[in-house]
Amino acid sequence: MRSLLGTLALAALTALGAVDAAAGTVDDIRQRGVLRCGIRVDAPGFAFTDDKGVARGFDVEFCHALAAAVLGDPAKIETQPLLVRDAIVQLRNGAVDVLTHGLTWNYSRDNGGGVTFVGVWFYDGQGFMVRRSSGITSATQLNGASICIIEGSSGELTIGDYFRAHNMQYQVVVFADVAESRRAYDEGRCDAWSSDKGNLAARGLALRKREDHVILPEMIMRDPLGPVVRKDDAQWFDIVRWTRYALIEAEDLGITQANIEDMRRSSGNPEVQRLLGVTDELGAKNNLSKDWAYNTIKAVGNYGEIYDRYLGPSTKLDLDRGPNRLWKDGGLLYAPPFR
């Protein structure tokens, strides 16, 4: 009898655990009615507040894309600017549902910390900015330099590896966030400033005389930047991953905000039909509507449109897409088949 009761109790606990496991991030978002998104602090082009107090940027658009996929409304997001040192802790604690933060995907962050990287949203690399007046044209000339960097970044280890490999001396000066490290560099407290090159270009716009500074050509470490989620929710991981793929696939298929209605109505391409929910209700596999990808692309455009809107040639940053081009244009971006 005791054995039977024990078995029944174990079965009940197992069933309860299954229910709890099923009630994950997507259910929380729907019950709350809003997606909570951790973003960078004041990074022009990537995540910034416009003159109306609205969060915008390349990273923020991915938050809108996810809200469109899950809630059917891209406006239903709450953004929370987070310092690098705090971002993963806030995600683990449930303060945000996803980080579109510009964190570098590396082994240590992706293993043992309770979070996981979904994929690469922006391919970048660590570099240095120096004053033109220094006459320095290469990172190999930085022997003995003091270097401003932010606390909690992976860049400090990278700098150490680079300088040891080149038998050079250096001094790292650590600050709480990118704004502080930029100000310290601007005030002459460091000889060089190090971060991802995208960050240097974006934050460098706030230097007192940007034209007096130059980003050195070397990329001392690859920095794949992408969204991060908690490790214990496979369904949410899949939704974030395939929303990213949907935006890339849309560009590959030539689907834009301007033509999406026509493509949905008249395209004979089976891949377009599946992606836009005309056939094969792929969304059901992740408890999404059949038109989840259509909602996403209609809300923010394809990957290339988002890039051009915030980082492209018509913006102050004017960042060359480089590896962020599609595979067929010489870049690294492609999506698995939607089928």
FIKE-539410 format. One record per residue (C-alpha): x, y, z; residue number from 1; residue in three letters. Coordinates in nm, 3 decimals. Layout:
       px       py       pz  vextor  lolum
        X        Y        Z     NUM    ALA
...
//
This chain:
       px       py       pz  vextor  lolum
    0.000    0.000    0.000       1    MET
    0.279    0.239    0.094       2    ARG
    0.456    0.154   -0.230       3    SER
    0.142    0.232   -0.429       4    LEU
    0.090    0.563   -0.247       5    LEU
    0.452    0.653   -0.305       6    GLY
    0.420    0.574   -0.672       7    THR
    0.103    0.783   -0.703       8    LEU
    0.266    1.073   -0.519       9    ALA
    0.568    1.058   -0.744      10    LEU
    0.346    1.050   -1.050      11    ALA
    0.153    1.354   -0.924      12    ALA
    0.474    1.546   -0.860      13    LEU
    0.605    1.449   -1.201      14    THR
    0.285    1.569   -1.367      15    ALA
    0.299    1.895   -1.171      16    LEU
    0.658    1.942   -1.278      17    GLY
    0.558    1.886   -1.640      18    ALA
    0.289    2.154   -1.610      19    VAL
    0.534    2.397   -1.450      20    ASP
    0.791    2.326   -1.721      21    ALA
    0.530    2.386   -1.990      22    ALA
    0.430    2.719   -1.835      23    ALA
    0.737    2.898   -1.961      24    GLY
    0.842    3.233   -2.098      25    THR
    0.585    3.249   -2.376      26    VAL
    0.299    3.195   -2.131      27    ASP
    0.445    3.460   -1.902      28    ASP
    0.467    3.708   -2.190      29    ILE
    0.109    3.643   -2.297      30    ARG
   -0.028    3.670   -1.945      31    GLN
    0.167    3.989   -1.891      32    ARG
    0.073    4.123   -2.236      33    GLY
    0.419    4.261   -2.300      34    VAL
    0.768    4.136   -2.390      35    LEU
    1.045    4.256   -2.157      36    ARG
    1.367    4.313   -2.345      37    CYS
    1.713    4.391   -2.208      38    GLY
    1.905    4.629   -2.434      39    ILE
    2.233    4.822   -2.440      40    ARG
    2.265    5.153   -2.261      41    VAL
    2.265    5.446   -2.505      42    ASP
    2.434    5.303   -2.814      43    ALA
    2.349    5.515   -3.122      44    PRO
    2.224    5.299   -3.405      45    GLY
    2.195    4.989   -3.187      46    PHE
    1.982    5.094   -2.887      47    ALA
    1.903    5.456   -2.808      48    PHE
    1.619    5.684   -2.702      49    THR
    1.484    5.924   -2.964      50    ASP
    1.369    6.282   -2.904      51    ASP
    1.023    6.152   -2.807      52    LYS
    1.161    5.921   -2.541      53    GLY
    1.104    5.605   -2.747      54    VAL
    1.365    5.327   -2.754      55    ALA
    1.488    5.259   -3.107      56    ARG
    1.773    5.085   -3.283      57    GLY
    1.899    4.775   -3.458      58    PHE
    1.884    4.567   -3.138      59    ASP
    1.547    4.711   -3.033      60    VAL
    1.389    4.612   -3.365      61    GLU
    1.450    4.250   -3.279      62    PHE
    1.245    4.303   -2.962      63    CYS
    0.961    4.437   -3.180      64    HIS
    0.997    4.136   -3.409      65    ALA
    0.959    3.895   -3.116      66    LEU
    0.655    4.081   -2.983      67    ALA
    0.495    4.060   -3.327      68    ALA
    0.564    3.686   -3.342      69    ALA
    0.431    3.603   -2.994      70    VAL
    0.170    3.873   -2.929      71    LEU
    0.081    3.982   -3.282      72    GLY
    0.167    4.340   -3.189      73    ASP
    0.522    4.479   -3.229      74    PRO
    0.449    4.770   -2.995      75    ALA
    0.402    4.548   -2.690      76    LYS
    0.754    4.564   -2.556      77    ILE
    0.921    4.708   -2.248      78    GLU
    1.289    4.786   -2.288      79    THR
    1.533    4.786   -2.000      80    GLN
    1.881    4.932   -2.061      81    PRO
    2.133    4.715   -1.878      82    LEU
    2.505    4.743   -1.811      83    LEU
    2.715    4.453   -1.938      84    VAL
    2.802    4.348   -1.582      85    ARG
    2.430    4.326   -1.490      86    ASP
    2.267    4.193   -1.806      87    ALA
    2.299    3.817   -1.760      88    ILE
    2.209    3.836   -1.389      89    VAL
    1.891    4.028   -1.474      90    GLN
    1.800    3.772   -1.740      91    LEU
    1.856    3.479   -1.501      92    ARG
    1.648    3.651   -1.233      93    ASN
    1.356    3.692   -1.473      94    GLY
    1.368    4.072   -1.490      95    ALA
    1.374    4.044   -1.871      96    VAL
    1.265    3.772   -2.114      97    ASP
    1.550    3.815   -2.361      98    VAL
    1.868    4.014   -2.404      99    LEU
    1.926    4.174   -2.744     100    THR
    2.214    4.341   -2.571     101    HIS
    2.516    4.307   -2.795     102    GLY
    2.687    4.058   -2.565     103    LEU
    2.968    3.854   -2.718     104    THR
    2.884    3.486   -2.759     105    TRP
    3.165    3.289   -2.598     106    ASN
    3.213    2.954   -2.427     107    TYR
    3.205    3.077   -2.068     108    SER
    2.884    3.277   -2.109     109    ARG
    2.712    2.995   -2.296     110    ASP
    2.805    2.720   -2.049     111    ASN
    2.733    2.690   -1.679     112    GLY
    2.569    3.029   -1.637     113    GLY
    2.206    2.932   -1.683     114    GLY
    2.170    3.122   -2.011     115    VAL
    2.227    3.040   -2.375     116    THR
    2.295    3.235   -2.693     117    PHE
    2.040    3.189   -2.969     118    VAL
    2.248    3.288   -3.271     119    GLY
    2.437    3.581   -3.419     120    VAL
    2.242    3.901   -3.478     121    TRP
    2.551    4.108   -3.559     122    PHE
    2.901    3.993   -3.648     123    TYR
    3.155    4.230   -3.494     124    ASP
    3.509    4.226   -3.361     125    GLY
    3.712    4.395   -3.089     126    GLN
    3.936    4.682   -3.186     127    GLY
    4.095    5.003   -3.062     128    PHE
    4.038    5.375   -3.103     129    MET
    4.326    5.622   -3.063     130    VAL
    4.390    5.991   -3.118     131    ARG
    4.512    6.087   -3.464     132    ARG
    4.774    6.307   -3.303     133    SER
    4.938    5.998   -3.149     134    SER
    5.060    5.891   -3.494     135    GLY
    4.955    5.532   -3.414     136    ILE
    4.825    5.350   -3.719     137    THR
    4.834    4.989   -3.595     138    SER
    4.754    4.805   -3.274     139    ALA
    5.108    4.668   -3.282     140    THR
    5.225    5.019   -3.190     141    GLN
    5.037    5.021   -2.859     142    LEU
    5.326    4.893   -2.647     143    ASN
    5.304    5.050   -2.300     144    GLY
    4.958    5.199   -2.366     145    ALA
    4.685    5.245   -2.109     146    SER
    4.352    5.120   -2.241     147    ILE
    4.000    5.213   -2.133     148    CYS
    3.755    4.922   -2.121     149    ILE
    3.426    4.833   -1.952     150    ILE
    3.382    4.612   -1.648     151    GLU
    3.237    4.267   -1.710     152    GLY
    3.325    4.252   -2.078     153    SER
    3.521    3.972   -2.239     154    SER
    3.752    4.235   -2.390     155    GLY
    3.994    4.248   -2.099     156    GLU
    4.096    3.884   -2.151     157    LEU
    4.125    3.943   -2.525     158    THR
    4.354    4.242   -2.472     159    ILE
    4.574    4.037   -2.241     160    GLY
    4.602    3.758   -2.499     161    ASP
    4.682    4.003   -2.780     162    TYR
    4.949    4.198   -2.592     163    PHE
    5.121    3.886   -2.460     164    ARG
    5.122    3.736   -2.809     165    ALA
    5.296    4.052   -2.938     166    HIS
    5.531    4.077   -2.637     167    ASN
    5.398    4.422   -2.545     168    MET
    5.326    4.592   -2.215     169    GLN
    4.988    4.752   -2.136     170    TYR
    4.765    4.878   -1.858     171    GLN
    4.390    4.825   -1.852     172    VAL
    4.174    5.093   -1.689     173    VAL
    3.828    4.952   -1.609     174    VAL
    3.503    5.149   -1.593     175    PHE
    3.145    5.055   -1.507     176    ALA
    2.999    5.110   -1.854     177    ASP
    3.084    5.216   -2.206     178    VAL
    2.985    5.578   -2.149     179    ALA
    3.230    5.608   -1.859     180    GLU
    3.511    5.444   -2.055     181    SER
    3.443    5.675   -2.350     182    ARG
    3.446    5.984   -2.129     183    ARG
    3.770    5.875   -1.962     184    ALA
    3.934    5.822   -2.301     185    TYR
    3.800    6.156   -2.426     186    ASP
    3.949    6.328   -2.121     187    GLU
    4.291    6.179   -2.192     188    GLY
    4.296    5.934   -1.903     189    ARG
    4.380    5.647   -2.141     190    CYS
    4.593    5.624   -2.454     191    ASP
    4.342    5.399   -2.630     192    ALA
    3.983    5.287   -2.600     193    TRP
    3.883    4.927   -2.672     194    SER
    3.547    4.770   -2.747     195    SER
    3.364    4.605   -3.034     196    ASP
    3.421    4.812   -3.348     197    LYS
    3.048    4.871   -3.381     198    GLY
    3.045    5.010   -3.028     199    ASN
    3.346    5.231   -3.098     200    LEU
    3.173    5.371   -3.406     201    ALA
    2.843    5.424   -3.224     202    ALA
    2.969    5.561   -2.893     203    ARG
    3.246    5.751   -3.066     204    GLY
    2.983    5.988   -3.205     205    LEU
    2.967    6.141   -2.855     206    ALA
    3.338    6.232   -2.844     207    LEU
    3.400    6.605   -2.826     208    ARG
    3.584    6.601   -3.159     209    LYS
    3.519    6.270   -3.333     210    ARG
    3.736    6.375   -3.628     211    GLU
    4.039    6.379   -3.399     212    ASP
    4.016    6.004   -3.341     213    HIS
    4.059    5.694   -3.556     214    VAL
    3.963    5.328   -3.521     215    ILE
    4.268    5.111   -3.587     216    LEU
    4.237    4.850   -3.864     217    PRO
    4.308    4.541   -3.655     218    GLU
    4.029    4.319   -3.524     219    MET
    4.192    4.139   -3.232     220    ILE
    3.901    3.903   -3.163     221    MET
    3.586    3.791   -3.342     222    ARG
    3.280    3.909   -3.151     223    ASP
    2.959    3.737   -3.257     224    PRO
    2.680    3.930   -3.086     225    LEU
    2.333    3.788   -3.045     226    GLY
    2.020    3.743   -2.836     227    PRO
    2.041    3.553   -2.507     228    VAL
    1.767    3.359   -2.326     229    VAL
    1.745    3.148   -2.012     230    ARG
    1.867    2.795   -2.067     231    LYS
    1.566    2.611   -1.924     232    ASP
    1.304    2.702   -2.185     233    ASP
    1.346    2.517   -2.514     234    ALA
    1.029    2.654   -2.670     235    GLN
    1.126    3.016   -2.612     236    TRP
    1.476    2.943   -2.742     237    PHE
    1.323    2.804   -3.064     238    ASP
    1.091    3.102   -3.109     239    ILE
    1.372    3.354   -3.068     240    VAL
    1.600    3.153   -3.295     241    ARG
    1.346    3.110   -3.575     242    TRP
    1.227    3.471   -3.557     243    THR
    1.584    3.570   -3.632     244    ARG
    1.592    3.319   -3.916     245    TYR
    1.261    3.453   -4.051     246    ALA
    1.407    3.803   -4.089     247    LEU
    1.715    3.666   -4.267     248    ILE
    1.511    3.435   -4.490     249    GLU
    1.282    3.723   -4.583     250    ALA
    1.577    3.919   -4.719     251    GLU
    1.702    3.610   -4.902     252    ASP
    1.359    3.562   -5.064     253    LEU
    1.317    3.931   -5.148     254    GLY
    1.028    3.986   -4.906     255    ILE
    1.009    4.345   -4.776     256    THR
    0.766    4.556   -4.578     257    GLN
    0.658    4.716   -4.905     258    ALA
    0.585    4.399   -5.100     259    ASN
    0.487    4.149   -4.830     260    ILE
    0.116    4.170   -4.906     261    GLU
    0.173    4.103   -5.277     262    ASP
    0.417    3.823   -5.199     263    MET
    0.171    3.660   -4.962     264    ARG
   -0.112    3.687   -5.211     265    ARG
    0.057    3.594   -5.538     266    SER
    0.400    3.436   -5.491     267    SER
    0.425    3.086   -5.630     268    GLY
    0.745    3.014   -5.436     269    ASN
    0.669    2.732   -5.188     270    PRO
    0.928    2.869   -4.942     271    GLU
    0.757    3.211   -4.945     272    VAL
    0.419    3.046   -4.896     273    GLN
    0.542    2.842   -4.599     274    ARG
    0.723    3.136   -4.438     275    LEU
    0.422    3.366   -4.464     276    LEU
    0.172    3.107   -4.342     277    GLY
   -0.011    3.057   -4.669     278    VAL
    0.061    2.683   -4.648     279    THR
    0.202    2.453   -4.379     280    ASP
    0.114    2.605   -4.043     281    GLU
    0.469    2.595   -3.908     282    LEU
    0.386    2.828   -3.621     283    GLY
    0.175    2.561   -3.452     284    ALA
    0.492    2.367   -3.366     285    LYS
    0.583    2.650   -3.127     286    ASN
    0.231    2.747   -3.019     287    ASN
    0.235    3.047   -3.253     288    LEU
   -0.021    3.157   -3.511     289    SER
    0.024    3.051   -3.872     290    LYS
    0.109    3.409   -3.969     291    ASP
    0.369    3.471   -3.696     292    TRP
    0.649    3.528   -3.947     293    ALA
    0.426    3.743   -4.165     294    TYR
    0.345    3.961   -3.862     295    ASN
    0.714    3.988   -3.779     296    THR
    0.834    4.087   -4.127     297    ILE
    0.542    4.325   -4.180     298    LYS
    0.626    4.496   -3.850     299    ALA
    1.001    4.550   -3.890     300    VAL
    1.101    4.448   -4.243     301    GLY
    1.368    4.196   -4.333     302    ASN
    1.717    4.184   -4.183     303    TYR
    1.868    4.405   -4.453     304    GLY
    1.599    4.669   -4.410     305    GLU
    1.661    4.681   -4.035     306    ILE
    2.037    4.707   -4.090     307    TYR
    2.003    4.989   -4.343     308    ASP
    1.754    5.174   -4.125     309    ARG
    1.990    5.204   -3.830     310    TYR
    2.345    5.118   -3.938     311    LEU
    2.357    5.158   -4.316     312    GLY
    2.488    5.422   -4.558     313    PRO
    2.206    5.670   -4.488     314    SER
    2.293    5.682   -4.117     315    THR
    2.570    5.857   -3.923     316    LYS
    2.733    5.523   -3.849     317    LEU
    2.749    5.408   -4.212     318    ASP
    2.878    5.064   -4.113     319    LEU
    2.974    4.837   -4.398     320    ASP
    2.772    4.515   -4.367     321    ARG
    3.079    4.297   -4.420     322    GLY
    3.008    3.953   -4.272     323    PRO
    2.653    4.068   -4.194     324    ASN
    2.566    4.030   -4.561     325    ARG
    2.369    3.734   -4.689     326    LEU
    2.562    3.423   -4.786     327    TRP
    2.499    3.488   -5.155     328    LYS
    2.650    3.837   -5.121     329    ASP
    2.970    3.713   -4.958     330    GLY
    2.851    3.733   -4.596     331    GLY
    2.777    3.482   -4.322     332    LEU
    2.400    3.510   -4.294     333    LEU
    2.166    3.235   -4.405     334    TYR
    1.865    3.056   -4.262     335    ALA
    1.782    2.687   -4.255     336    PRO
    1.485    2.589   -4.476     337    PRO
    1.133    2.671   -4.356     338    PHE
    0.968    2.336   -4.417     339    ARG
//
